[in-house]
Amino acid sequence: MSERNLIPFILTGIGSVCATVAVLGYYGYLHVAKPEDALLLSEFTMLKTIPGEDYKVSLKPASQVAQCIDGVLVLFDMEQKGLSGVLVDARKQAVRCNQE
């Protein structure tokens, strides 16, 4: 029995994986998320206001600023310039706002 050289098989497997990752990345199916790409929605909580009841909030403002653009509430992060996003609920529905 003759011995088989396994190096070509190993190199073919590694090359196939690299080519697959490259093609997926080229066509946009591969995205490597970075921490600055998005804010966690769990960081936000809505305080329901009831007439006659007091509620307390911090005097220090949040690092995000909301703006109404085309009827959708858009958040801009003031610490990381260029980071913005649409505020959505748990069902990925955009939170609407009234433009005045």
N, C-alpha and C positions, 0 to 999 in steps of 0.2 A: 504494500500500500504506500502510496506517495503522500507526503505531507502537503497540505494546502497552505498557501500564503494568505493570511487573514488581513494583512494591511490594506489591500485594495478594497475589501469589503467594509472595513472600518472607515476609511477615507470617503467612500461612496456614501455611507450613512451620515457622516458629519457634513459632507457637502450637500446632501439632500435636505437636511434640517436647516442649514444656513440659507440655501436657495429658497426654501419654503417661507422662512421668516422674512427674507428680503422681498419676495413677491407679495406677501400679506401686508408688509409695511408700505410698499409702493402703491398698492391699490386702496389703502386706507382702512384695512380690516384690523390692523394692529395699532394700538395706542398705548403708550406707556404713560400712566397717570403720574402727575407730580403733585405734591402737597399744595402748591400754589394754584393749581388748576381749578379748584372749586372750594367753596365753603360748605361745611356740613350744615344741613338744614336743621339738625337737632340743636344747633347753637341758638336758635331763635325761638322765642315763645311769645304768643299773643296774650296780652293782659286784657281781659274783658273789663270794660268800664261800666260800672253800675251807678246810676245817679244817686248821690248822697253818700257813697262809700269812698273812703280814701284808699289810695294805693301808693306804694313807695317805689321809686326808681332811683337809680344811681345818678348823681349829678354829672359824672364823667360820661361824655357821649361815646357811643360805639364807634368803631373804626370804619364802619360802613355808612354810606349815604344812599338813600333811596331817591329815585327820580321816576316820574311817570313818563314813559316813552311809548307813543302809539297805543295808549290804554293798558299797558303792561307795566308792572312795578319792577324796575331794574335796580339792582344793588351795585354800587361801586365801592371798592375797597380803597381806603385812603392810605393805608400802610404799604400795600403792594400795588404800585401804579400799573395800570393796564388790566387789572383783574376786575372783571365785572360779570354779572350773571343775572338771570331772571329768577325771581322768587316763585317757587312752585309749591303745591301742597303734596300730600302723600301719594296722590294719584297722578303726579306729574302735570297737573293743570296749573297754568300760569295764574298768579294772583293779579286781578284786574285793578285798575285805579281810574279815577275820574280826572280828565285833564281839564284845567280851568284856564 
